[in-house]
Amino acid sequence: MADIKAVNVDDEYPALQLVQKYCSKTEGVELLASFQNPLKAYDFLLENTVDLVILDINMPFMTGIELLEKLPYKPLCIFLTLETQHAVKAFELDVVHYLVKPVDFETFKKAVSKANDFLRFRKSSEAKEQEDFIMFKSNYIINKVFLKDILWIEGYGEYILLVTPLKKYMILDRMTNFEEKFKAFGFIRIHKSYIVLASHIHSYDTSSVYLEGGQKLPLGRTFKAVLKNHLT
C-alpha cells in the first residue's frame, strides 16, 4: 500500500503527464487522479480525502490557491507552477514545497519525500493526541473505560470481549476494527482471537503470553515474530 495518496491538478496536459511519470517512478506515492479542470478536481476532492495535492496556481475557473483554501479539510500540498510571486501566500498556507517549472525528477522526488515526512509526523501526532479512553454501549449501558486499564480483548465473531481488572464487557465490534483503531496506543495481536495491551505483558514462551497480573493467554504461532519485534 502506498504511503501517500495524491491528486495532481494542472491545466497544461504535458505538465500532468510529467507528474504522472514522476509519480510512477517515486516509491511510496499513488497518484489517484489527474485533472486539467480545477472545478472537477475540487468535486473529486470533496468526495475523496487524499494525503497530497500537487497544484498549479494560475488556472482557468479556479486558481490552485483558491482550490486549496476552499477544501473542508487540509491535505498536504506541493505547488508546481511557472509563477514565483505566490511564495509568500504558499508559506501562509503551510504548503510542503513550492516548485517552479521546469522541475527535474530528483527535485520532485525530494519534495514528495518531504511530504511523506510531514504525513508520518502528522499521523504520529494524531496517535499521541488520541483520547486515552473509549465510550461504548454494553448491556444497554454507556460505559467509559481507560485504554490503559484494558488487559486484553477476545474475539467472538461480530463481538469482542473487553477485559479489565474489575469487569468484562461484551461489545458489538470486530477484532480487526479494534486492532486498527488502537494499535498506536500499544495494543498488539497475539492470537487470531486475542489482542493484548503490550504494557501489561510480563513474559512469553513458545505458546503463551503471561501478563503482569499472572493471567495466561495463548500465543498464536503466526504472531510470535510480531510480538518479538514489538517488545525488543
C-alpha positions as CSV (number, residue, x, y, z in Angstrom):
1,M,0.0,0.0,0.0
2,A,1.3,3.4,-0.9
3,D,2.2,5.8,1.9
4,I,0.8,8.9,0.1
5,K,-2.4,9.1,-1.9
6,A,-2.1,12.1,-4.3
7,V,-4.0,14.1,-6.8
8,N,-2.5,16.4,-9.5
9,V,-4.2,19.5,-10.9
10,D,-2.7,21.5,-13.8
11,D,-4.4,23.0,-16.8
12,E,-1.4,22.1,-19.0
13,Y,-1.6,18.5,-20.2
14,P,2.1,18.0,-20.7
15,A,2.7,19.0,-17.1
16,L,0.1,16.4,-16.0
17,Q,1.9,13.8,-18.0
18,L,5.2,14.7,-16.5
19,V,3.9,14.5,-12.9
20,Q,2.3,11.1,-13.7
21,K,5.6,9.9,-15.0
22,Y,7.5,11.2,-11.9
23,C,4.9,9.6,-9.5
24,S,5.2,6.2,-11.2
25,K,8.9,6.3,-10.5
26,T,8.6,7.5,-6.9
27,E,8.2,4.8,-4.3
28,G,5.5,5.4,-1.7
29,V,3.2,7.6,-3.7
30,E,0.0,6.6,-5.5
31,L,-1.4,9.2,-8.0
32,L,-5.2,8.6,-7.7
33,A,-6.2,11.1,-10.4
34,S,-5.1,14.0,-12.6
35,F,-7.2,17.0,-13.6
36,Q,-6.9,19.8,-16.1
37,N,-10.1,21.4,-14.8
38,P,-9.7,22.5,-11.2
39,L,-13.5,22.5,-10.7
40,K,-13.6,18.8,-11.5
41,A,-10.6,18.3,-9.2
42,Y,-12.4,20.2,-6.4
43,D,-15.5,18.0,-6.8
44,F,-13.3,14.9,-6.6
45,L,-11.5,16.1,-3.5
46,L,-14.8,16.8,-1.8
47,E,-15.7,13.1,-2.3
48,N,-12.3,11.6,-1.7
49,T,-9.9,12.5,1.1
50,V,-6.3,12.5,-0.1
51,D,-2.9,13.0,1.5
52,L,-1.3,15.3,-1.0
53,V,-2.4,17.6,-3.8
54,I,0.1,18.7,-6.4
55,L,-1.2,22.0,-7.7
56,D,-0.6,24.5,-10.5
57,I,-1.6,28.0,-9.4
58,N,-2.8,30.1,-12.4
59,M,-5.6,28.0,-13.9
60,P,-8.9,28.9,-15.5
61,F,-12.1,28.8,-13.4
62,M,-10.2,28.4,-10.1
63,T,-6.6,29.0,-9.0
64,G,-4.7,26.4,-7.1
65,I,-4.7,28.7,-4.1
66,E,-8.5,29.1,-4.2
67,L,-8.9,25.4,-4.5
68,L,-6.8,24.7,-1.5
69,E,-8.5,27.4,0.6
70,K,-12.0,26.1,-0.3
71,L,-11.4,22.4,0.7
72,P,-13.1,21.5,4.0
73,Y,-10.0,19.5,5.0
74,K,-6.3,20.3,4.7
75,P,-4.3,17.9,2.6
76,L,-0.6,18.4,2.2
77,C,0.2,20.5,-0.9
78,I,3.1,20.9,-3.3
79,F,2.7,23.9,-5.7
80,L,4.2,23.2,-9.1
81,T,4.0,26.4,-11.1
82,L,5.6,28.9,-13.5
83,E,4.9,31.7,-11.1
84,T,7.3,32.9,-8.4
85,Q,5.2,35.7,-6.8
86,H,2.9,33.4,-4.8
87,A,5.6,32.0,-2.5
88,V,4.6,34.2,0.5
89,K,0.9,33.1,0.2
90,A,2.1,29.5,-0.1
91,F,4.0,29.9,3.1
92,E,0.9,31.2,4.8
93,L,-1.0,28.1,3.6
94,D,1.7,25.8,5.1
95,V,2.4,24.1,1.8
96,V,5.1,21.4,1.8
97,H,7.1,22.8,-1.1
98,Y,6.9,25.5,-3.8
99,L,8.4,24.2,-7.0
100,V,9.0,26.4,-10.1
101,K,8.7,24.8,-13.5
102,P,10.6,23.2,-15.1
103,V,11.3,20.6,-12.3
104,D,13.6,17.6,-12.7
105,F,12.8,14.2,-11.2
106,E,15.2,14.4,-8.3
107,T,13.8,17.8,-7.1
108,F,10.3,16.4,-7.4
109,K,11.3,13.3,-5.5
110,K,12.7,15.3,-2.7
111,A,9.5,17.4,-2.4
112,V,7.4,14.2,-2.2
113,S,9.8,12.7,0.4
114,K,9.4,15.9,2.4
115,A,5.6,15.5,2.1
116,N,5.9,11.9,3.3
117,D,7.9,13.0,6.3
118,F,5.1,15.6,7.2
119,L,2.5,12.9,6.8
120,R,4.3,10.5,9.1
121,F,4.7,13.2,11.7
122,R,1.0,14.2,11.4
123,K,-0.1,10.6,11.9
124,S,2.3,10.2,14.8
125,S,1.0,13.4,16.4
126,E,-2.6,12.3,15.9
127,A,-1.9,9.0,17.6
128,K,-0.4,10.7,20.6
129,E,-3.3,13.1,20.8
130,Q,-5.8,10.2,20.7
131,E,-8.2,10.0,23.6
132,D,-6.9,7.8,26.3
133,F,-10.4,6.3,27.0
134,I,-13.3,4.8,25.0
135,M,-17.0,5.1,25.3
136,F,-19.2,2.2,24.3
137,K,-22.6,0.6,24.9
138,S,-22.7,-2.8,26.7
139,N,-25.8,-4.3,28.2
140,Y,-27.8,-1.2,27.4
141,I,-25.4,1.0,29.4
142,I,-22.9,3.6,28.1
143,N,-19.6,2.7,29.7
144,K,-16.3,4.6,29.9
145,V,-13.1,2.6,30.1
146,F,-9.5,4.0,30.1
147,L,-7.4,2.2,27.5
148,K,-4.6,1.6,30.0
149,D,-7.0,-0.5,32.1
150,I,-7.8,-2.9,29.3
151,L,-5.9,-6.1,29.8
152,W,-6.9,-7.9,26.7
153,I,-9.5,-8.3,24.0
154,E,-11.1,-11.6,23.0
155,G,-12.9,-12.0,19.6
156,Y,-16.2,-13.7,19.2
157,G,-17.2,-13.2,15.6
158,E,-19.1,-9.9,15.4
159,Y,-18.4,-9.3,19.1
160,I,-15.4,-8.6,21.3
161,L,-15.0,-9.2,25.0
162,L,-13.1,-6.3,26.6
163,V,-11.4,-7.5,29.8
164,T,-10.3,-5.1,32.6
165,P,-9.1,-6.0,36.1
166,L,-12.6,-5.3,37.6
167,K,-15.0,-6.1,34.8
168,K,-15.7,-7.7,31.4
169,Y,-17.7,-6.1,28.7
170,M,-19.2,-7.7,25.6
171,I,-19.3,-5.2,22.7
172,L,-20.6,-5.3,19.2
173,D,-17.4,-4.8,17.3
174,R,-14.8,-6.8,15.3
175,M,-11.2,-7.6,16.4
176,T,-9.8,-6.1,13.2
177,N,-11.6,-2.8,13.8
178,F,-10.3,-2.5,17.4
179,E,-6.8,-3.5,16.4
180,E,-6.6,-0.9,13.6
181,K,-8.1,1.9,15.7
182,F,-5.9,1.4,18.8
183,K,-2.7,-0.2,17.7
184,A,-0.9,3.1,18.0
185,F,-1.8,3.1,21.8
186,G,0.2,-0.2,22.2
187,F,-2.3,-3.0,21.6
188,I,-0.9,-6.0,19.8
189,R,-2.4,-9.1,18.2
190,I,-1.0,-12.3,19.8
191,H,-3.5,-14.8,18.5
192,K,-6.4,-14.8,16.0
193,S,-8.7,-14.3,18.9
194,Y,-6.7,-12.2,21.3
195,I,-5.3,-8.7,21.4
196,V,-3.4,-7.5,24.4
197,L,-2.0,-4.2,25.7
198,A,1.8,-4.6,25.4
199,S,2.4,-2.7,28.7
200,H,0.7,-5.5,30.6
201,I,2.9,-8.2,29.2
202,H,5.3,-9.7,31.8
203,S,6.8,-12.5,29.7
204,Y,6.1,-15.1,27.0
205,D,7.2,-18.5,25.7
206,T,6.6,-20.6,22.7
207,S,2.8,-21.0,23.2
208,S,1.7,-18.5,25.8
209,V,1.8,-14.8,26.9
210,Y,1.9,-14.0,30.6
211,L,0.5,-10.8,32.0
212,E,1.8,-8.8,35.0
213,G,-1.3,-9.9,37.0
214,G,-0.5,-13.6,36.4
215,Q,-3.0,-14.2,33.6
216,K,-2.0,-16.6,30.8
217,L,-3.1,-16.1,27.2
218,P,-2.5,-18.2,24.1
219,L,0.2,-17.1,21.7
220,G,-0.6,-17.9,18.0
221,R,2.3,-19.4,16.0
222,T,2.0,-16.8,13.3
223,F,2.1,-13.9,15.8
224,K,5.3,-14.8,17.6
225,A,7.6,-12.8,15.3
226,V,5.3,-9.7,15.5
227,L,5.3,-9.9,19.3
228,K,9.1,-10.3,19.5
229,N,9.7,-7.3,17.2
230,H,7.2,-5.2,19.2
231,L,8.8,-6.0,22.6
232,T,12.5,-5.7,21.5
